[in-house]
Amino acid sequence: MEKEQRLPAGITPELLATLKEKYGNRLRYADLPKDDNGDEYLTVIVCVPDRVVTSEFEKWIESNPLKAKELLVNACLLTHKEEVKADDGLFYATVNAISSLIPLRKAVVRNI
C-alpha cells in the first residue's frame, strides 16, 4: 500500500507532476518564514538555477542588485509567485533559498 504524501498548501498533485515532468530532479521545497519570529512558514517550490540564470544573476549582482534578485526569483520560484513578490520578507527569504541552491562544487587542486 502506497503511503499518501501530504502536500503543502497551494500545491496540488497535478501541479507537482507537471513541474516534475518539466524540471526533473532540479525541484526543491523551500520553507519561507512569514514573520521575523519564524512562527509560521510558507512552503514554495523552487528549481535549482541553471547556468544561464546563474550567469545573468552574476552579471547584474554588482551593478543592479535588485534586478539580479528579481531575475533569480522570476526564473526559479515556481509557486506562490505573487504572494512572495508582494512581501519583502518572503522575497528576500526566497532569494536566500534559491541562491543557496546555485551548484558550486569545490575542486581539489594538487601540485603536478
C-alpha positions as CSV (number, residue, x, y, z in Angstrom):
1,M,0.0,0.0,0.0
2,E,1.5,3.3,-1.1
3,K,1.8,6.0,1.6
4,E,-0.2,9.1,0.7
5,Q,2.1,12.2,0.6
6,R,0.6,15.3,2.2
7,L,1.4,18.3,0.0
8,P,1.9,21.9,1.3
9,A,-1.0,24.4,0.9
10,G,-1.5,25.6,-2.7
11,I,0.4,22.7,-4.2
12,T,-1.7,20.1,-6.0
13,P,-0.7,16.6,-7.1
14,E,-1.3,17.7,-10.7
15,L,0.9,20.8,-10.4
16,L,3.7,18.8,-8.8
17,A,3.5,16.2,-11.5
18,T,3.7,18.9,-14.2
19,L,6.7,20.6,-12.5
20,K,8.5,17.2,-12.1
21,E,8.0,16.5,-15.8
22,K,9.4,19.9,-16.8
23,Y,12.2,20.3,-14.2
24,G,13.0,16.7,-13.2
25,N,15.3,16.4,-10.2
26,R,16.0,20.2,-10.1
27,L,12.9,20.8,-7.9
28,R,13.2,21.7,-4.2
29,Y,10.7,22.8,-1.4
30,A,11.7,26.0,0.4
31,D,10.1,26.9,3.7
32,L,9.9,30.7,3.9
33,P,9.3,32.3,7.3
34,K,6.2,34.5,7.2
35,D,7.3,36.6,10.1
36,D,10.5,37.6,12.0
37,N,9.9,35.0,14.7
38,G,9.6,32.1,12.3
39,D,6.3,31.0,13.9
40,E,4.7,30.3,10.5
41,Y,6.1,29.2,7.2
42,L,5.1,29.3,3.5
43,T,6.2,26.3,1.6
44,V,7.1,27.0,-2.1
45,I,8.6,25.1,-4.9
46,V,11.8,26.4,-6.4
47,C,14.1,25.0,-9.0
48,V,17.9,24.9,-8.9
49,P,19.2,27.7,-11.2
50,D,20.8,26.6,-14.4
51,R,23.9,28.1,-16.0
52,V,22.0,30.7,-17.9
53,V,20.1,32.0,-14.9
54,T,23.2,31.9,-12.7
55,S,25.2,33.8,-15.3
56,E,22.5,36.5,-15.6
57,F,22.3,36.8,-11.8
58,E,26.1,37.2,-11.5
59,K,26.1,39.8,-14.3
60,W,23.7,42.1,-12.5
61,I,24.5,41.5,-8.8
62,E,27.2,44.2,-8.6
63,S,25.6,46.9,-10.8
64,N,21.9,46.4,-10.0
65,P,21.3,44.0,-7.1
66,L,17.5,44.3,-7.1
67,K,17.4,43.4,-10.8
68,A,19.6,40.4,-10.1
69,K,17.4,39.2,-7.2
70,E,14.2,39.7,-9.2
71,L,15.7,37.7,-12.1
72,L,16.5,34.9,-9.7
73,V,13.0,34.8,-8.2
74,N,11.2,35.1,-11.6
75,A,13.3,32.3,-13.1
76,C,13.3,29.9,-10.2
77,L,10.3,30.4,-8.0
78,L,7.6,28.1,-9.4
79,T,4.7,28.5,-6.9
80,H,3.2,31.3,-4.9
81,K,5.0,33.9,-7.0
82,E,2.6,36.8,-6.5
83,E,2.4,36.3,-2.7
84,V,6.2,36.2,-2.5
85,K,6.7,39.3,-4.7
86,A,4.2,41.3,-2.5
87,D,6.1,40.7,0.7
88,D,9.7,41.9,1.3
89,G,10.4,39.3,3.9
90,L,9.2,36.4,1.7
91,F,11.0,37.9,-1.3
92,Y,14.4,38.1,0.5
93,A,13.9,34.6,2.0
94,T,13.3,33.3,-1.5
95,V,16.4,34.9,-2.8
96,N,18.4,33.4,0.0
97,A,16.9,29.9,-0.6
98,I,17.5,30.0,-4.4
99,S,21.0,31.4,-4.2
100,S,22.0,28.7,-1.7
101,L,21.0,26.2,-4.5
102,I,23.5,27.5,-7.0
103,P,25.5,24.4,-7.7
104,L,29.1,25.2,-6.6
105,R,31.5,22.3,-6.1
106,K,34.8,22.8,-4.5
107,A,37.6,21.3,-6.6
108,V,40.6,19.6,-5.2
109,V,43.8,21.2,-6.6
110,R,47.1,19.4,-6.4
111,N,50.7,20.1,-7.5
112,I,51.9,18.2,-10.5
